[in-house]
Amino acid sequence: MSHRTYNFSSGPAVLPEPVLRRVQAAIWDLDGTGIGVLEHSHRGKAFTAVLERTEALVRTVGGVPDSHAVLFLQGGAASQFYQVPMNFLAGGTADYCNTGVWSQKAIAEARRFGTVHIACSSEAARFAHIPSAAETSWSSSPAYAHFTSNNTIYGTEWTHEPAPPAGVPLVCDASSDLFSRPIDVARYALIYAGAQKNLGPAGVTLVIARRDFLERGARDLPTMLQYRTHAAESSMHNTPPTFGIYVIGEVLEWIVAQGGLPAMAERNRAKAGILYDFLDQSALFVGTARADSRSLMNVTFRARDQALEAELVTQATARGLDGLKGHRSVGGMRASIYNAFPIQGVRALVDFLHQFERSHRGRSE
Ligand SMILES: Cc1ncc(COP(=O)(O)O)c(C=O)c1O
């Protein structure tokens, strides 16, 4: 096997190796058809089978009930920032939890369509934690409540859903932790996720939404921007992102083979635990997220002597540990360790950090 670098990228991100092997073969010949997956008509039998299989796997893996539609859209999660309020806000009020840059971008788009009530915010604490229920105040009857389940940049993650008043539709940007752990889909009106972290390649956005909620959406919108269009036509109103849908199916098959979402959660807890345990005893490095809010997907940390960080990233890259530079808006380091990231890579990173720390004794203030 050719050499593969440990890829800590926050997205597009590492995919399971067996999936990459199968995708390589399918690019040449999908399921014995003599035509590659990139070349098949989206209306043909072979792709129809792929679409049906991928949707069925989303339902099995995620425990998605029949009450919810499964949609494969384009435009990234960022398009959902406006598509959600465009469909459901209509001049009313929606509640948003402000837990980082991606929440803020969603909030900015929502303001174009109505009033945003900030139900909670960790901005004053530089987004280092997830607000508690006591720090949250919902408006009286919002059109929906929106939160970002994992904050890719700050390395914080909700351990369970926020709880707006009964009957308020819950909307979630789960771009960076969907299917990293079990999820009770029935609690949500709409979940969206750009695929390029835990699910597949960039270019496809998975939306899982309650059908009756989608029907409530505005009708005076361009056809493509109404969710009901895609629900009624099973993501086939126009040419869907065929390759991405195929790869998501393969990734989900891999998740099933690993033992499903409970096994993913266990794996992800073990991987993140190794890194956080190291950070907690280190004299040189410090985790940036508050302990009760730590993400299992993106582990963010800094050197106490920040002047060492550039050198650390350069040395890590030279050792085959790629993508550790923190987001440009916050600096520091970030190890993104999504579902497919191997535990050996986490151990390799900790070994490297240990060594780096030993060779920089005295630089921990
Ligand atoms: C939590 C979250 N939401 C939204 C986005 C934006 O996704 P996209 O680039 O697919 O529009 C990202 C990208 O990293 C993200 O991490």
The ligand as an SDF file (V2000), in Angstrom:
LIG
                    3D

 16 16  0  0  0  0  0  0  0  0999 V2000
  -20.3010   23.5970   11.6730 C   0  0  0  0  0  0  0  0  0  0  0  0
  -20.1380   24.0490   10.2610 C   0  0  0  0  0  0  0  0  0  0  0  0
  -21.1830   24.6090    9.6260 N   0  0  0  0  0  0  0  0  0  0  0  0
  -21.0900   25.0350    8.3650 C   0  0  0  0  0  0  0  0  0  0  0  0
  -19.9130   24.9420    7.6580 C   0  0  0  0  0  0  0  0  0  0  0  0
  -19.8610   25.4410    6.2430 C   0  0  0  0  0  0  0  0  0  0  0  0
  -19.9910   24.3460    5.4070 O   0  0  0  0  0  0  0  0  0  0  0  0
  -19.8910   24.4540    3.8320 P   0  0  0  0  0  0  0  0  0  0  0  0
  -18.4800   24.8220    3.5010 O   0  0  0  0  0  0  0  0  0  0  0  0
  -20.2850   23.0590    3.3950 O   0  0  0  0  0  0  0  0  0  0  0  0
  -20.8650   25.4700    3.3540 O   0  0  0  0  0  0  0  0  0  0  0  0
  -18.8010   24.3640    8.2680 C   0  0  0  0  0  0  0  0  0  0  0  0
  -17.5300   24.2300    7.5130 C   0  0  0  0  0  0  0  0  0  0  0  0
  -16.4920   23.8940    8.0120 O   0  0  0  0  0  0  0  0  0  0  0  0
  -18.9180   23.9150    9.5960 C   0  0  0  0  0  0  0  0  0  0  0  0
  -17.8730   23.3720   10.2330 O   0  0  0  0  0  0  0  0  0  0  0  0
  1  2  1  0
  2  3  1  0
  2 15  2  0
  3  4  2  0
  4  5  1  0
  5  6  1  0
  5 12  2  0
  6  7  1  0
  7  8  1  0
  8  9  2  0
  8 10  1  0
  8 11  1  0
 12 13  1  0
 12 15  1  0
 13 14  2  0
 15 16  1  0
M  END
$$$$
